[in-house]
Amino acid sequence: MKTDKPFKLKPLKDKDTVALSLFLKSLSWALPSLCLLGLIYGFKRGGSKGAVIGFFLCAFLSVGASLLTLFISDKFGDLAGFLYKGPKANWSIKERLEGSLNQVRYHKMNQRFPRALLKIEEVLAKDPNFSDALLLKAQILWEGFDEAIEAKRCLETIIKTTPKTDNHYQWASTFYADIVKEEKKRLDEKQEA
């Protein structure tokens, strides 16, 4: 028996690949140069034993320097992004989310509905009234989880927030009617049995 509670999945843990790649990039700059300096300085101060100590001390310092770079980049991300990649493009939120929607479509096409739902939730967290995302979420909920109530809520949001001349309004209205027909058909079959 279905309830009227909202349907939610627990998010999967994702590795922060951007932070990891930034850390590795800064480590690849710091490690060789600091280790070489440590070898030279250590050898001058204490011979071969000093060189080994200098090498490992500077290797440890290079990890610290890389973590500091990561921290600074995280705190001053826009500036770091400008320095690493150049000026930021003036894309709208919908244009920036299009790549994520393509991932959702791919997961949906391959019937990986839990992954598609998690990704579409990320998109909707950034733009809750994004018609494309709401329509995809409704399709995922209906096709993948047989969740008519939640799917209809998504479609109702589209119907309320878009003009009647918009394609999304028409698609949402048609899909809503299809879900209602299917629910009525299932109810009739259940009553006959």
C-alpha positions in Angstrom: 0.0 0.0 0.0 1.4 3.4 -1.0 1.6 6.4 1.3 1.6 10.1 0.6 5.1 10.5 2.0 7.7 12.1 -0.3 9.9 9.5 -2.0 13.6 10.0 -1.3 16.8 8.0 -1.7 19.9 8.3 0.4 22.7 10.0 -1.5 25.7 7.9 -2.6 29.1 9.2 -1.3 31.0 10.9 -4.1 34.7 11.5 -4.1 35.7 15.1 -4.6 37.8 14.6 -7.8 38.4 18.3 -8.3 40.0 18.7 -4.9 42.0 15.5 -5.4 43.3 16.6 -8.8 44.2 20.1 -7.5 46.1 18.4 -4.6 48.0 16.1 -6.9 48.7 19.0 -9.3 50.2 21.1 -6.5 52.0 18.1 -5.1 53.6 17.4 -8.5 55.0 21.0 -8.5 56.2 21.0 -4.8 57.5 17.5 -4.3 60.4 17.4 -6.8 61.7 20.9 -6.2 61.5 20.8 -2.4 63.0 17.3 -2.2 65.9 18.5 -4.4 66.4 21.5 -2.2 66.3 19.3 0.9 68.9 16.9 -0.5 71.3 19.8 -1.4 70.8 21.6 1.9 71.0 18.4 4.0 74.1 17.3 2.2 75.8 20.6 2.8 74.9 20.6 6.5 75.4 16.9 7.5 76.7 14.9 4.6 74.7 11.8 3.4 72.8 11.4 6.7 71.7 15.1 6.4 70.7 14.6 2.8 68.4 11.8 3.7 66.9 13.8 6.6 66.6 16.9 4.4 64.9 14.8 1.6 62.2 13.4 3.9 61.7 16.6 5.7 61.1 18.5 2.5 58.9 15.7 1.2 56.7 16.1 4.3 56.7 19.9 3.7 55.6 19.5 0.1 52.5 17.6 1.2 51.8 20.4 3.7 52.3 23.0 1.0 49.9 21.1 -1.3 47.3 20.9 1.4 47.7 24.6 2.0 47.2 25.3 -1.7 44.1 23.2 -1.6 42.8 25.1 1.4 43.5 28.5 -0.2 41.9 27.4 -3.5 38.8 26.2 -1.6 38.5 29.5 0.3 39.3 31.7 -2.6 37.8 29.5 -5.3 36.8 32.2 -7.8 40.2 33.7 -7.8 41.9 30.3 -8.1 39.5 29.4 -10.9 40.5 32.6 -12.7 44.2 31.9 -12.2 43.9 28.3 -13.3 41.4 28.6 -16.1 40.9 32.2 -17.0 37.8 34.4 -16.6 34.5 32.7 -15.8 32.0 32.3 -18.6 28.6 34.1 -18.1 26.4 31.0 -18.5 23.0 30.8 -17.0 22.2 28.2 -14.3 20.3 26.1 -16.8 23.2 26.1 -19.2 25.6 25.0 -16.4 23.2 22.2 -15.4 22.8 20.8 -18.9 25.7 18.4 -18.5 24.2 17.0 -15.3 20.9 16.5 -17.1 22.7 14.6 -19.8 24.1 12.3 -17.2 20.6 11.8 -15.8 19.2 11.0 -19.2 22.0 8.4 -19.7 21.3 6.7 -16.4 17.5 6.7 -17.1 18.1 5.3 -20.6 20.2 2.5 -19.1 17.5 1.9 -16.4 19.8 3.0 -13.5 16.9 4.8 -11.9 18.4 5.2 -8.4 21.5 6.9 -9.8 19.4 9.1 -12.1 17.2 10.1 -9.2 20.2 11.1 -7.0 21.7 13.2 -9.8 18.4 14.9 -10.7 18.0 15.8 -7.0 21.4 17.5 -7.2 20.2 19.5 -10.2 16.9 20.5 -8.5 18.7 21.6 -5.4 20.4 24.2 -7.5 17.2 25.2 -9.5 14.0 23.8 -7.9 11.8 25.1 -10.8 13.9 23.8 -13.7 11.2 22.4 -16.0 13.5 19.9 -17.8 14.7 18.5 -14.5 11.2 18.3 -13.1 10.0 16.5 -16.1 12.9 14.0 -16.0 12.3 13.5 -12.3 8.7 12.7 -12.9 9.6 10.2 -15.6 12.2 8.5 -13.4 9.8 8.3 -10.5 7.0 6.9 -12.6 9.0 4.5 -14.8 11.6 3.4 -12.3 9.8 3.4 -9.0 6.1 3.4 -9.9 5.7 6.5 -7.7 2.6 8.2 -9.1 2.1 10.7 -6.3 5.6 12.2 -6.4 5.7 12.1 -10.2 2.4 14.1 -10.4 3.8 16.6 -7.8 6.7 17.3 -10.2 4.4 17.7 -13.1 2.1 20.0 -11.1 5.0 22.3 -10.4 5.8 22.5 -14.1 2.1 23.2 -14.9 2.0 26.0 -12.3 5.3 27.7 -13.1 5.4 27.6 -17.0 3.2 29.4 -19.5 0.6 27.3 -21.4 2.4 28.0 -24.6 5.6 26.4 -23.4 6.4 22.9 -24.6 7.2 21.8 -21.0 3.7 22.8 -20.0 2.2 20.7 -22.8 4.4 17.7 -22.1 3.7 17.8 -18.4 0.0 18.1 -18.9 0.0 15.1 -21.3 2.2 13.0 -19.0 0.0 13.9 -16.0 -3.1 12.7 -17.9 -1.3 9.5 -18.9 -0.4 8.7 -15.2 -4.0 9.4 -14.1 -5.3 7.1 -16.9 -2.9 4.3 -15.9 -3.8 4.7 -12.2 -7.5 4.5 -13.1 -6.9 1.4 -15.3 -4.9 -0.3 -12.5 -7.7 0.5 -10.0 -10.4 -0.9 -12.3 -8.3 -4.1 -12.9 -7.9 -4.5 -9.1 -11.6 -4.1 -8.5 -12.5 -6.6 -11.2 -10.1 -9.2 -9.6 
